[in-house]
Amino acid sequence: MPKITETIFRDAHQSLAATRVETSDMIPILEKIDQVGYWSLEMWGGATFDTCLRFLFENPWQRIREFKKHIKKTKLQMLLRGQNLVGYKHYADDIVEKFITTAYETGIEVFRIFDALNDIRNMEYSIKVAKKCGAIVQGTVNYTISPVHKLQSFIDVANQLRDCGSDIICIKDMAGLISPAVASELITKMKKETGLPVCLHSHCTTGMAPISYFKAAEAGADHLDTALSPFSSGTSQPTTETLVAVLDEAGLKTGIDSKHFSDVTRYFETLKEKYQYLISPLAERIDVRALIYQVPGGMFTNLVSQLEKQGAMDKFEAVLAEIPKVREDLGWVPLVTPTSQIVGTQATLNVITGQRYKVIIQEVKDICKGLYGRTPAPINPEVIKLAIGDQPRITSRPADTIAPEWDKCKEAVKKYSDKDEDILSYALFPQVAIEYFEALKDPMKKAKAAEAGKPSKPTHPEKQFVLNIDGEKYEVGIAEVALEGATGASC
């Protein structure tokens, strides 16, 4: 019988509303939602950490504490990008250990741990630390489609995750690509080979996810991720209320008490009105082009936003067509944060400059160096040559090349705070954290900064192009165009 994880506090509003829902708007409904019967609430991790600091001017750690005050029955869950934690690069092992330990002590009980490349070496230390803390670990396999990704390859990763100590295996389908037949077969085989419970996480981008969820449940899926209706479907998850009704009627009891839906749904309907200005109509639609280009919903909407702001929507189809080509060049990497942003940005540069790899972003160079880990297939040698020339490539675990960072970060932030959580915020996002700490000193500055962080309507088209990858700008042309930071909406 499948247990339900509610994503409305994290992935649902990350996928649809740029992760901008404020903690103060979550608190009033927490006690009611705790009565629904969910197995867990996914409410932290992913882009929430970055967004709290960068745009909402909130302490991301305080969000966990607020939830713990009101949630007594339901587990609190987060999404962790393995050695990337909640950032966009690898961090040293001492930072990883401090982060996970602090998150657990603050209130996170379930850690869903993944790596963009499905490289087990980038997940094993995070799993080890979380298990040592006493947390429940969902070791995660990113599902994608390519010539080198077979069903058995996903099962092989799942077996490695089991051997590392994972309690549950999560199949993470970022772009809504898993078909009902594949979901049924993969879950059946994965449960048999690993001997562990299996969770399916998908998005409704292509329209297949609700059907795939039903077939997954019939095949014995132990956990399913859903979102309450005001923030469901489109690039978000299947609808909680509908799926619970369908599964319960089919005898696949979820343990959810649906009588509570009326109140919680009404609350989020009202809340959605407040944040409607952030939601692109494209994000709420089914887009079957994702079946061809395999672009996750959040990546799709972020790409549209950037091209619109630069008056370059006429190049949209060309960029979509270029994305699979770049993905193949880079060894068929799955498209999930941070690789989705990397591939999308490089593809856009290839199109708007009129020459493939005329400009190569640093992250592509780092993939070619091996700094992100082992790619599913070999990288195109010509791209390697263009990106890094004859520089040596790293074949060991990437984090082994990173010196301890904790003491250095502690020293850098001592004028602001000596709290572990603040040091960690700086370790992950140094510039953003300093701006946040400075804003705390001056309420007027904080208010102005928060207002400036709100997305603006598109302005006049620019002739210059500035592409944004998770807050870092890449210029093609003369002048810089101000773009809002990426919110990691692909995971």
N, C-alpha and C positions, 0 to 999 in steps of 0.2 A: 504494500500500500504506500503510494508516494507521499512523502512529507513535502510541505510547501515552504519555500523561502521567498519572502516578500522583498522586492527590489526598489520600491517606490522612494525609499530614502537615499538611494545611491544610483544604481545603474539606470533606473527608469528616468529620473529627472536629469541624469547626466546625458542620456541619449537624446532626450527631447528638449530640455531647457538649459543646456550648457552648464549643468551642475550648480546653478545659481540659487537654489532654494535655501533660504537662511535657516539656521538652527532654531531661531525663535518661532518660525512658522511650522516647525515639526513638533515642538514640545506639546502644544495643546491636545494633540490627538494620540499621544503615546500610550496613555493608560488604557484608552479604548482599544487601540490596536493590539495591545498586549493580551486582550481577552479573546482574540480571534482564533487562536490555536495554531499559529505559524510555528514551524520548527525553528526558524531563525529570521532575523531582519538583517538584510545586507544594508549597512548604513554608514560605512566608512571605507577608506581606501580608494583605489582608482584615482579619479581626478579631484575627489573631495578635499584632500589635504592642500593641494596646490591652490584650488579655487578659494578655500576659506582664507588663506593668507593673501592671495593676490587680488581678489576682487571683493570678497565679503568683509575683509578685515576682521575676521573671527579667529580665535585660537582653535585650530582643528581638534586639539586634545580635549577641549572643553565640551565639544559635541558628544564625545563618548560619555563623559561624566554626567551630562544632562540626560542622556538616554538611560544610564544606569539608575538614576533617581526614580525613573518612572516605569521602566521595564523590569518586571520581576519574574515573569514566566518564560519569556522567549529569549533565545540566545542572540547575542550581538555578533555580527559577522562582518569581516572586511575582505577586500580584494588586495592582494599583495603581489607585486611584480617580481617575485624572487629576489635576486641580488640587486634589482632596481628599486626595491621597496615600493614607494609611491612616487618615485622620480622617473627620470628618463635616461639614466645611465647606471652603470654598476657602482656600488659603494663598497667600501672596505668591510671586512668581516666584523670589525668592532662596532661599526655603525649599524650593521644588520642586527647584531645581537642586542645592542642597546634599544633599537627601535622596536623590535618584536617584543622584548621583555617589557618595555614601557607600555606598549599597546595592550598587552595581556593584563598587566597590573592595573591599567586604567579601566579595563572592562571588556575588551574584545575576547570572545570565547572561541570563535571559529575563524581560522585563517584559510582563505582560498588562495593558494600559491601557484603562480604560473610563470613561465618564461616565454618570451615572444618567439623564440626559435625552438621551443620544446627541448632545449638543451638541459638535461637533467643536472649537469654540473652547476647550473645557475640557480637551481632550486634546492639542492640537497642541504646546504647549510641553513637556509631559512626553515626548512622542515625540521631539521635537527633542533634548532633553537626553540621553535614553537612547541615541539613535543616535550622538550625539557621543561618548558614552562607549565605544561599540563593542558595545553590547548587542543582542540579538535582540528585536524589538518585535512583539508580537501586538496589533495594533489591534483593538478589540473593539466589536461591535455588539450591543446588548441586544435580544434578541428578546422581543416581547410581542404581544398581540392587542388591537386596538381598532378603532373605525371609521376612525381616521386612519393606522393602520399597515398598509401594503401591502408586498408582497415587494419592489417596486422601491424603496420608501423605505429598506429595509435595505441594498439594493445601492448606493444613492446614498451612504449613510454609509460603506460599505466603500470606495467609490471615493475619497472624501475622505481616508479613513485611508491608503489607498495613496499618494495624492499628498503626504501629510504625511511619508511615509517608512517606513510599517509594512512589515515583512517578511512577516507572516502575518496573515490576518484570522481572528478568533475570533468565532463566533456564540455568544453567552452567553444560554442559556435558563434563567433563574433559577427558574421555576415548573414546569418540565417540560411546557411547553405545545406544543412543536413536534411536529407529527405526522409520521409516517414519510413521507407524501406531500410535505408541505411541506419537510421536511428534504432530501429528494432533489432537489426542484425548486430550492430556494433555493441549495443548494451547487453544483449544476450551473451555474446562472446566475451566481452570484457568482464562481466560479472563471473562467468564460469572460470576464466583464466586467472583473474586476480583474487577471487574469493572475497572481494570487498563490495560494499554498497556503491552504487553509481548514481551520480547526479547529472542531469542534462540542463545546460544553460544555453538559451538561444535568443535570437532577436527576430522580429516579425518583418524584417526588411523585404524579404521575397514573398511573404505570405504563407510559407510552408510551416512555420514553427508550431502553430496550434495543432495541426494534424500530426506533426512529428512528435509533439508532446504526448498526444493520446497513444500513438503506437509505442512510444517509449514506456509509458505507464503499463501498457499491456505486456511489454517485454520484461517488466520487472524493475523499471527505474525506481530507485529508492527516494530520490529527491528531484524536485522540479522548481525552477525559478520563474516567478510570475510577478506581474505588476497590477495594482489596482487600476480600474478602468480609466480614470481621468488622465493617467500618465502611462497608459499601455499602448501596445500595437505600434505600427510604423517602425521606427528604428528601435523601439523599446521591446519589452518582453510580452508574451501572451497575457491576456486579461485574467486576473485572479478569479473574479467572480464567475466568469463563464467557464473556465477550466474546472474549477471546483464543482460546479453544478454538473458538468458533463461526466467527470470522473466518478463522482458520488453516485450518479444515476447508473453508471456502468458497473457499480459494485467495487470500484477502486477507491475505497474510502480514504479521504485525505486528513481527517481529524479536524477539519476547519468548521467552526461554528458560524454558518452563513448569516445568522440573524444579526450579527454585528456589522455586516456589510453596509447596511443602509446609512448608518451614522458616519462611518469612516469614509465611504465614497462621497457622501454629500460634503464632508469637510474638504476633501481634495478637489472636488469640483470647484468649490469657491476659491481654493488656493490657486488652482490653475489659472483662473481669471487674472490674478495678480501677476503671474509670470507669463501670460500669453504672449507678451511682446517679444519674448525670447525664443518662442517656438516657431520654427520655419514650417510652412505648410508641407514642404518636401519631406520633413522628418516624420510627419504623421501619415505619409502615404506608403503604399506598397510599391516597390520599384523592382521590377523583374530584371532590370539591367544588372543587378547585383549577381544574378546567376551567371552572367557572362563575365563581368569584370571582377567579381568577388570582392567588392568594396564594402566594408562594414558601414552600417548606417551613419554612425557618428563621423566617420571619415568622409563619407559622401556629403553630408551637410556642411562640414567644415570647409571642404573643397569649394562647394557652391558659394559659401560666404566670402571666401577669399577672392575668388574670381569676380564676384559681383562688385566687391569693393574696389577692384582695380579695373573695372570696365572691360573685363576679358572673358565674359561668358560665351563669346563666340568661339572660344577655344575649349569649351567644356568637354565636348565629345572627343576631341583629340586627346585631351588629358586622360579621360577615362580609358581610351584605347591604349595609351602609353603605359598605364599603371601595370597591367599584366606583363608587359615587356620588361619593365624595370624589375619587377618581382622575379621574373625568370633570370635576368642578369645577376641578381643578388642571391641566387641559389634557392629560389622558390620559397622565400621566407613567408610564414603566415602573416596576415595583415591584422596586427593587434598592437596596441601601444607597447613600445615606441616605433615598431617597424612600419606600422600603417602610416604614421606621420612622415617617416623618413622616405618611404616609397612614394607617397603622394606628393611630397615636396619636390623630390628629384624628378618625378614624371612631369610635374608642372614646369619646372625649369627647362627640361628637355624640349618641351613644346614651345614655350614663349621665347626662348632664345633662338629657336629655329635650328638648333644643332644638338644632338644627343650628347650629354656629358661635357658640353662646353664649359659649364659651371657645375662643379661637384661639391655638394654640401659635406661638412665635416663628418656627419654621422654615416654617410655612405663610405667615406674613407675609413672610418672606424670599423664598419662591418667588414670591409676588405682586409683590414689589419687583423681581424679576429677578435676585436675587443668586445664584441657582443656575444661571441660564442660560435658554436659550430652550426653552420647553415645546413638545411635539409639536403641540399645538393651542392656541388662545387659552384663557386662564383665564376662568372664569365672572365676568363683570363685577360681579355682586352680591357674590361672595365677595371680589373685590378691594376693593370699597367697604367691606365689613365689616372686612377685614383691615388695610388701610392708608389708608382714606379717600381724600383727594386728594393724597397724597404722590406725587412723581414716580417713575416706574419706570425702571429701568436697562435700556438696550437694547444697550450695548456688551458686550465680553467682561468677565464679572464680575471676573476677577482684575486687570483694569486699574484697578479702584477701590481696590485694596489696596496700601498703602505697604509698602516693604521692611521685613522683620521680623527679619532675622538678628541685627543688632547689638543690638537691644532684648532678644532672647532670650538672647544671649550674656551680656549684662550681668546679666540676671535670675538666671542659673544659676551665675554665677562662684564663688559661695561653696561650691558642690557639685562643680563640674567645669569643665574647660576643653576637654574632648573634644567634637569635632563631633557624635558620635553622641548624647551626653547632651544637648547643646544642642538637637538635633533632637527628642529625646524630649520635652523641655520645650515646644518650639514646637508640637508636635502635641497634647499632653495636659498642659497646665501643672500643674494641681492634682494629677493622678495621678502625674506625674513627680516632683513635690516630695515627695509621700508616699512614693514609692519610694526616693528619695535619702535621706530621713530614716530609713526602715526599714533601709537598708543600714548605718547607723551603729550600730544596736542589734539584735543577733541575736534577742533576746527579743521586741522589738517587731515584727520581721519575721515571726517565727513566729506571733505572735498575729494580726497583720494578715492573713497568708495563711490562717489558720484562719477568720477572720471573713469572708474573701472566698468561702468555699465556699458553694454554694447550700444553703439550709436547706429542711426540709420545710414545707409550708404550715401556717400557724398559724391561730388562730381568725379567722373572717371579720370584716372591718372595715366599718364604715359609711361611712368616708371613702374617697375614691378618689385615689390618687396614681399617675399614669401615668409610665412611664419611656421616654425616647427616648435611647438611647446614653449612659446615665449621667446625663442631665439629668431632673429630676423636675418634673412638672406636677401641681399640687394642685387637687382639686375637693372641697371640704369643709373641715373644720377642722384635722384632724391629719394628720401625714405618716406614711405606711406605708413601712417600709424595704423597698426592692426591690433586687435585684441589678442591676448595670449591664447594659445590652444588650450582646450580643456580636456584633452585625452578622451574624447567622446567615443572612441572605438573600443573601449573596454570598461 
